[in-house]
Amino acid sequence: MNRKAIEHGVADTWHDAKQALDYSARTYYTKSGITFLQRTITVPEDVRVRGSHSLTIDRPGKIRITSYPAAVGLCREEFEKLKEAIPFEAEKPPNAPPTSGAPKQWFCRLDGASWKTGRARLIDFVRAVEGAWREHSHDKPAH
């Protein structure tokens, strides 16, 4: 990943984002990035969704930050404030059927300058999600 970050011209942004956004119960690497996993819950239509975010080396000059449905659902108000400052796009989650409880995941693509501008807001959102998960799963076994 470090080599890919250098090749894509995002090494400084990648390293800073990777450290700044790591508020997770578990972290795992994919071929294109890192997923910071909080918890998994089942929404009303018996679809399991992750409450997490991921950081991906997306394309030259850009990193992609994705917020998954349960994370947005837990912190909808904070996410709406974040969307006012950083443009996010929505897409259907690739690993789950769309449902009313988890219809989409949200992502933004940031270069070095936009990462610096949005960094504090993104960190605040990720911390809010982590806190909401702690409250949501208080006295419940982790999945």
Disulfide bonds with the S-S distance in Angstrom:
none
